[in-house]
Amino acid sequence: MKLSIKKKMLLLWVTSVAAGSVSLSGLSLLTATDDPAALFRLIQTYRSIHQEYFRSVSDTELLSGAAGGMVAALGDPYSQFLSGDSYDSLMEQTNGEYGGIGVVIGADHDGYIYVLSVFPGSAAESAGLLPGDEILAINGTSASTMDITDAAGRIRGKSGTSVEITVFRGEEEKTFQVERSNVSLPTVSSTMAADGIGYIHIYSFASHTPDEFRSQYEALADKGMKELIIDLRMNPGGLIDAVVAVADQILTAGPVVSYQEKNGNRQEFSVSGTDHPIPLAVLIDRNSASASEILAGAVQDRGAGLVIGERSFGKGTVQVIHPLENDEALKLSVAQYLTAAGRHIDKIGIQPDLAVMQTGLLFDPASDTVLHAAIEALQTEDYS
């Protein structure tokens, strides 16, 4: 079928308009980059793969890979293009919910992985796992090949599936089959550590942590708490808003943390605080990071309590989350934060006021040397 001259001209006009739109979009991109040739290489690479690669690959996979590659080029371990399992993990951390068995695990200085606590009513408790169990293997794979992140990832999984965990307890090995379930992860637990001394353990700073902290604090106050130990060991951090809301409950009015963005905007977080703060001891270790360091730094900078333990991790950067389509997100570092007194602590960490090496079992009231040091310091009112 032949087109009339008039129709041909109309088709050419529409084609030229479409081509012009593409050219204008390309021009906009070119003016936004300081290396147009590199942008052309990216486009040419995409076209070549799309047209010639012999296996089927979707545009979604290619463009997600390109986005991930750009973020990886930053060389920043805290900036990530998140999809699949990494996206699900982020949602678990911020919402405090995941598919798992209800345990907190940690590692000692030699890298051995232990069950640190078992949540009441959890699948782990029903199966018979106990605090202090040394994890030897997960689903038949030796734990000696894993770090904490890897081990936690292997224990977690879809609700209704099972995980096999082999532990060393006393003088014997035990193997447990534990069925995973949807776990609402508590981020705060508490007890009385000694007469008049409360103990609050914060596992992470999620959206519901401030409410949990308030509830635990009030329960301890009803039991006669006059002084408080806040345990931030093994706490990887979390949300700035959450840690500031916790600080608001224990500090007097004043600054907590600040940071300056690339565009020059300065973000400052202060609290109205409490008029009746109680003596504090804050416990940190080399795995206390991010929001944990913000709280420990605020307590230390403002002379509100004694920081005890080991030098913290030293993660002093702020990340923002940009949700994308298809259950993907961009986590991007946007600034270095400053502690309440204006200190940079990235790759430096928080030095404790009282340095104590952990020689007993972490979180074990009978042998935890850092916990014992905190109780002694509060009892003797040694805040120097």
Secondary structure as a PSIPRED ss2 file (coil, helix, strand):
# PSIPRED VFORMAT (PSIPRED V4.0)

   1 M C   1.000  0.000  0.000
   2 K C   1.000  0.000  0.000
   3 L C   1.000  0.000  0.000
   4 S C   1.000  0.000  0.000
   5 I H   0.000  1.000  0.000
   6 K H   0.000  1.000  0.000
   7 K H   0.000  1.000  0.000
   8 K H   0.000  1.000  0.000
   9 M H   0.000  1.000  0.000
  10 L H   0.000  1.000  0.000
  11 L H   0.000  1.000  0.000
  12 L H   0.000  1.000  0.000
  13 W H   0.000  1.000  0.000
  14 V H   0.000  1.000  0.000
  15 T H   0.000  1.000  0.000
  16 S H   0.000  1.000  0.000
  17 V H   0.000  1.000  0.000
  18 A H   0.000  1.000  0.000
  19 A H   0.000  1.000  0.000
  20 G H   0.000  1.000  0.000
  21 S H   0.000  1.000  0.000
  22 V H   0.000  1.000  0.000
  23 S H   0.000  1.000  0.000
  24 L H   0.000  1.000  0.000
  25 S H   0.000  1.000  0.000
  26 G H   0.000  1.000  0.000
  27 L H   0.000  1.000  0.000
  28 S H   0.000  1.000  0.000
  29 L H   0.000  1.000  0.000
  30 L H   0.000  1.000  0.000
  31 T H   0.000  1.000  0.000
  32 A C   1.000  0.000  0.000
  33 T C   1.000  0.000  0.000
  34 D C   1.000  0.000  0.000
  35 D C   1.000  0.000  0.000
  36 P H   0.000  1.000  0.000
  37 A H   0.000  1.000  0.000
  38 A H   0.000  1.000  0.000
  39 L H   0.000  1.000  0.000
  40 F H   0.000  1.000  0.000
  41 R H   0.000  1.000  0.000
  42 L H   0.000  1.000  0.000
  43 I H   0.000  1.000  0.000
  44 Q H   0.000  1.000  0.000
  45 T H   0.000  1.000  0.000
  46 Y H   0.000  1.000  0.000
  47 R H   0.000  1.000  0.000
  48 S H   0.000  1.000  0.000
  49 I H   0.000  1.000  0.000
  50 H H   0.000  1.000  0.000
  51 Q H   0.000  1.000  0.000
  52 E H   0.000  1.000  0.000
  53 Y C   1.000  0.000  0.000
  54 F C   1.000  0.000  0.000
  55 R C   1.000  0.000  0.000
  56 S C   1.000  0.000  0.000
  57 V C   1.000  0.000  0.000
  58 S C   1.000  0.000  0.000
  59 D H   0.000  1.000  0.000
  60 T H   0.000  1.000  0.000
  61 E H   0.000  1.000  0.000
  62 L H   0.000  1.000  0.000
  63 L H   0.000  1.000  0.000
  64 S H   0.000  1.000  0.000
  65 G H   0.000  1.000  0.000
  66 A H   0.000  1.000  0.000
  67 A H   0.000  1.000  0.000
  68 G H   0.000  1.000  0.000
  69 G H   0.000  1.000  0.000
  70 M H   0.000  1.000  0.000
  71 V H   0.000  1.000  0.000
  72 A H   0.000  1.000  0.000
  73 A C   1.000  0.000  0.000
  74 L C   1.000  0.000  0.000
  75 G C   1.000  0.000  0.000
  76 D C   1.000  0.000  0.000
  77 P C   1.000  0.000  0.000
  78 Y C   1.000  0.000  0.000
  79 S C   1.000  0.000  0.000
  80 Q E   0.000  0.000  1.000
  81 F E   0.000  0.000  1.000
  82 L E   0.000  0.000  1.000
  83 S C   1.000  0.000  0.000
  84 G H   0.000  1.000  0.000
  85 D H   0.000  1.000  0.000
  86 S H   0.000  1.000  0.000
  87 Y H   0.000  1.000  0.000
  88 D H   0.000  1.000  0.000
  89 S H   0.000  1.000  0.000
  90 L H   0.000  1.000  0.000
  91 M H   0.000  1.000  0.000
  92 E H   0.000  1.000  0.000
  93 Q H   0.000  1.000  0.000
  94 T H   0.000  1.000  0.000
  95 N H   0.000  1.000  0.000
  96 G C   1.000  0.000  0.000
  97 E E   0.000  0.000  1.000
  98 Y E   0.000  0.000  1.000
  99 G E   0.000  0.000  1.000
 100 G E   0.000  0.000  1.000
 101 I C   1.000  0.000  0.000
 102 G C   1.000  0.000  0.000
 103 V E   0.000  0.000  1.000
 104 V E   0.000  0.000  1.000
 105 I E   0.000  0.000  1.000
 106 G E   0.000  0.000  1.000
 107 A E   0.000  0.000  1.000
 108 D C   1.000  0.000  0.000
 109 H C   1.000  0.000  0.000
 110 D C   1.000  0.000  0.000
 111 G C   1.000  0.000  0.000
 112 Y C   1.000  0.000  0.000
 113 I E   0.000  0.000  1.000
 114 Y E   0.000  0.000  1.000
 115 V E   0.000  0.000  1.000
 116 L E   0.000  0.000  1.000
 117 S E   0.000  0.000  1.000
 118 V E   0.000  0.000  1.000
 119 F C   1.000  0.000  0.000
 120 P C   1.000  0.000  0.000
 121 G C   1.000  0.000  0.000
 122 S C   1.000  0.000  0.000
 123 A H   0.000  1.000  0.000
 124 A H   0.000  1.000  0.000
 125 E H   0.000  1.000  0.000
 126 S H   0.000  1.000  0.000
 127 A H   0.000  1.000  0.000
 128 G C   1.000  0.000  0.000
 129 L C   1.000  0.000  0.000
 130 L C   1.000  0.000  0.000
 131 P C   1.000  0.000  0.000
 132 G C   1.000  0.000  0.000
 133 D C   1.000  0.000  0.000
 134 E E   0.000  0.000  1.000
 135 I E   0.000  0.000  1.000
 136 L E   0.000  0.000  1.000
 137 A E   0.000  0.000  1.000
 138 I E   0.000  0.000  1.000
 139 N C   1.000  0.000  0.000
 140 G C   1.000  0.000  0.000
 141 T E   0.000  0.000  1.000
 142 S E   0.000  0.000  1.000
 143 A H   0.000  1.000  0.000
 144 S H   0.000  1.000  0.000
 145 T H   0.000  1.000  0.000
 146 M C   1.000  0.000  0.000
 147 D C   1.000  0.000  0.000
 148 I H   0.000  1.000  0.000
 149 T H   0.000  1.000  0.000
 150 D H   0.000  1.000  0.000
 151 A H   0.000  1.000  0.000
 152 A H   0.000  1.000  0.000
 153 G H   0.000  1.000  0.000
 154 R H   0.000  1.000  0.000
 155 I H   0.000  1.000  0.000
 156 R C   1.000  0.000  0.000
 157 G C   1.000  0.000  0.000
 158 K C   1.000  0.000  0.000
 159 S C   1.000  0.000  0.000
 160 G C   1.000  0.000  0.000
 161 T C   1.000  0.000  0.000
 162 S E   0.000  0.000  1.000
 163 V E   0.000  0.000  1.000
 164 E E   0.000  0.000  1.000
 165 I E   0.000  0.000  1.000
 166 T E   0.000  0.000  1.000
 167 V E   0.000  0.000  1.000
 168 F E   0.000  0.000  1.000
 169 R E   0.000  0.000  1.000
 170 G C   1.000  0.000  0.000
 171 E C   1.000  0.000  0.000
 172 E E   0.000  0.000  1.000
 173 E E   0.000  0.000  1.000
 174 K E   0.000  0.000  1.000
 175 T E   0.000  0.000  1.000
 176 F E   0.000  0.000  1.000
 177 Q E   0.000  0.000  1.000
 178 V E   0.000  0.000  1.000
 179 E E   0.000  0.000  1.000
 180 R C   1.000  0.000  0.000
 181 S E   0.000  0.000  1.000
 182 N E   0.000  0.000  1.000
 183 V E   0.000  0.000  1.000
 184 S E   0.000  0.000  1.000
 185 L C   1.000  0.000  0.000
 186 P C   1.000  0.000  0.000
 187 T C   1.000  0.000  0.000
 188 V E   0.000  0.000  1.000
 189 S E   0.000  0.000  1.000
 190 S E   0.000  0.000  1.000
 191 T E   0.000  0.000  1.000
 192 M E   0.000  0.000  1.000
 193 A E   0.000  0.000  1.000
 194 A E   0.000  0.000  1.000
 195 D C   1.000  0.000  0.000
 196 G C   1.000  0.000  0.000
 197 I E   0.000  0.000  1.000
 198 G E   0.000  0.000  1.000
 199 Y E   0.000  0.000  1.000
 200 I E   0.000  0.000  1.000
 201 H E   0.000  0.000  1.000
 202 I E   0.000  0.000  1.000
 203 Y C   1.000  0.000  0.000
 204 S C   1.000  0.000  0.000
 205 F E   0.000  0.000  1.000
 206 A C   1.000  0.000  0.000
 207 S C   1.000  0.000  0.000
 208 H C   1.000  0.000  0.000
 209 T H   0.000  1.000  0.000
 210 P H   0.000  1.000  0.000
 211 D H   0.000  1.000  0.000
 212 E H   0.000  1.000  0.000
 213 F H   0.000  1.000  0.000
 214 R H   0.000  1.000  0.000
 215 S H   0.000  1.000  0.000
 216 Q H   0.000  1.000  0.000
 217 Y H   0.000  1.000  0.000
 218 E H   0.000  1.000  0.000
 219 A H   0.000  1.000  0.000
 220 L H   0.000  1.000  0.000
 221 A H   0.000  1.000  0.000
 222 D H   0.000  1.000  0.000
 223 K C   1.000  0.000  0.000
 224 G C   1.000  0.000  0.000
 225 M C   1.000  0.000  0.000
 226 K C   1.000  0.000  0.000
 227 E E   0.000  0.000  1.000
 228 L E   0.000  0.000  1.000
 229 I E   0.000  0.000  1.000
 230 I E   0.000  0.000  1.000
 231 D E   0.000  0.000  1.000
 232 L C   1.000  0.000  0.000
 233 R C   1.000  0.000  0.000
 234 M C   1.000  0.000  0.000
 235 N C   1.000  0.000  0.000
 236 P C   1.000  0.000  0.000
 237 G C   1.000  0.000  0.000
 238 G E   0.000  0.000  1.000
 239 L C   1.000  0.000  0.000
 240 I H   0.000  1.000  0.000
 241 D H   0.000  1.000  0.000
 242 A H   0.000  1.000  0.000
 243 V H   0.000  1.000  0.000
 244 V H   0.000  1.000  0.000
 245 A H   0.000  1.000  0.000
 246 V H   0.000  1.000  0.000
 247 A H   0.000  1.000  0.000
 248 D H   0.000  1.000  0.000
 249 Q H   0.000  1.000  0.000
 250 I H   0.000  1.000  0.000
 251 L C   1.000  0.000  0.000
 252 T C   1.000  0.000  0.000
 253 A C   1.000  0.000  0.000
 254 G E   0.000  0.000  1.000
 255 P E   0.000  0.000  1.000
 256 V E   0.000  0.000  1.000
 257 V E   0.000  0.000  1.000
 258 S E   0.000  0.000  1.000
 259 Y E   0.000  0.000  1.000
 260 Q E   0.000  0.000  1.000
 261 E C   1.000  0.000  0.000
 262 K C   1.000  0.000  0.000
 263 N C   1.000  0.000  0.000
 264 G C   1.000  0.000  0.000
 265 N C   1.000  0.000  0.000
 266 R E   0.000  0.000  1.000
 267 Q E   0.000  0.000  1.000
 268 E E   0.000  0.000  1.000
 269 F E   0.000  0.000  1.000
 270 S E   0.000  0.000  1.000
 271 V E   0.000  0.000  1.000
 272 S C   1.000  0.000  0.000
 273 G C   1.000  0.000  0.000
 274 T C   1.000  0.000  0.000
 275 D C   1.000  0.000  0.000
 276 H C   1.000  0.000  0.000
 277 P C   1.000  0.000  0.000
 278 I C   1.000  0.000  0.000
 279 P C   1.000  0.000  0.000
 280 L E   0.000  0.000  1.000
 281 A E   0.000  0.000  1.000
 282 V E   0.000  0.000  1.000
 283 L E   0.000  0.000  1.000
 284 I E   0.000  0.000  1.000
 285 D C   1.000  0.000  0.000
 286 R C   1.000  0.000  0.000
 287 N C   1.000  0.000  0.000
 288 S C   1.000  0.000  0.000
 289 A C   1.000  0.000  0.000
 290 S C   1.000  0.000  0.000
 291 A H   0.000  1.000  0.000
 292 S H   0.000  1.000  0.000
 293 E H   0.000  1.000  0.000
 294 I H   0.000  1.000  0.000
 295 L H   0.000  1.000  0.000
 296 A H   0.000  1.000  0.000
 297 G H   0.000  1.000  0.000
 298 A H   0.000  1.000  0.000
 299 V H   0.000  1.000  0.000
 300 Q H   0.000  1.000  0.000
 301 D H   0.000  1.000  0.000
 302 R C   1.000  0.000  0.000
 303 G C   1.000  0.000  0.000
 304 A C   1.000  0.000  0.000
 305 G E   0.000  0.000  1.000
 306 L E   0.000  0.000  1.000
 307 V E   0.000  0.000  1.000
 308 I E   0.000  0.000  1.000
 309 G E   0.000  0.000  1.000
 310 E C   1.000  0.000  0.000
 311 R C   1.000  0.000  0.000
 312 S C   1.000  0.000  0.000
 313 F C   1.000  0.000  0.000
 314 G C   1.000  0.000  0.000
 315 K C   1.000  0.000  0.000
 316 G C   1.000  0.000  0.000
 317 T E   0.000  0.000  1.000
 318 V E   0.000  0.000  1.000
 319 Q E   0.000  0.000  1.000
 320 V E   0.000  0.000  1.000
 321 I E   0.000  0.000  1.000
 322 H E   0.000  0.000  1.000
 323 P E   0.000  0.000  1.000
 324 L E   0.000  0.000  1.000
 325 E C   1.000  0.000  0.000
 326 N C   1.000  0.000  0.000
 327 D C   1.000  0.000  0.000
 328 E E   0.000  0.000  1.000
 329 A E   0.000  0.000  1.000
 330 L E   0.000  0.000  1.000
 331 K E   0.000  0.000  1.000
 332 L E   0.000  0.000  1.000
 333 S E   0.000  0.000  1.000
 334 V E   0.000  0.000  1.000
 335 A E   0.000  0.000  1.000
 336 Q E   0.000  0.000  1.000
 337 Y E   0.000  0.000  1.000
 338 L E   0.000  0.000  1.000
 339 T E   0.000  0.000  1.000
 340 A C   1.000  0.000  0.000
 341 A C   1.000  0.000  0.000
 342 G C   1.000  0.000  0.000
 343 R C   1.000  0.000  0.000
 344 H E   0.000  0.000  1.000
 345 I C   1.000  0.000  0.000
 346 D C   1.000  0.000  0.000
 347 K C   1.000  0.000  0.000
 348 I C   1.000  0.000  0.000
 349 G C   1.000  0.000  0.000
 350 I C   1.000  0.000  0.000
 351 Q C   1.000  0.000  0.000
 352 P C   1.000  0.000  0.000
 353 D C   1.000  0.000  0.000
 354 L E   0.000  0.000  1.000
 355 A E   0.000  0.000  1.000
 356 V C   1.000  0.000  0.000
 357 M C   1.000  0.000  0.000
 358 Q C   1.000  0.000  0.000
 359 T C   1.000  0.000  0.000
 360 G C   1.000  0.000  0.000
 361 L C   1.000  0.000  0.000
 362 L C   1.000  0.000  0.000
 363 F C   1.000  0.000  0.000
 364 D C   1.000  0.000  0.000
 365 P C   1.000  0.000  0.000
 366 A C   1.000  0.000  0.000
 367 S C   1.000  0.000  0.000
 368 D C   1.000  0.000  0.000
 369 T H   0.000  1.000  0.000
 370 V H   0.000  1.000  0.000
 371 L H   0.000  1.000  0.000
 372 H H   0.000  1.000  0.000
 373 A H   0.000  1.000  0.000
 374 A H   0.000  1.000  0.000
 375 I H   0.000  1.000  0.000
 376 E H   0.000  1.000  0.000
 377 A H   0.000  1.000  0.000
 378 L H   0.000  1.000  0.000
 379 Q H   0.000  1.000  0.000
 380 T C   1.000  0.000  0.000
 381 E C   1.000  0.000  0.000
 382 D C   1.000  0.000  0.000
 383 Y C   1.000  0.000  0.000
 384 S C   1.000  0.000  0.000
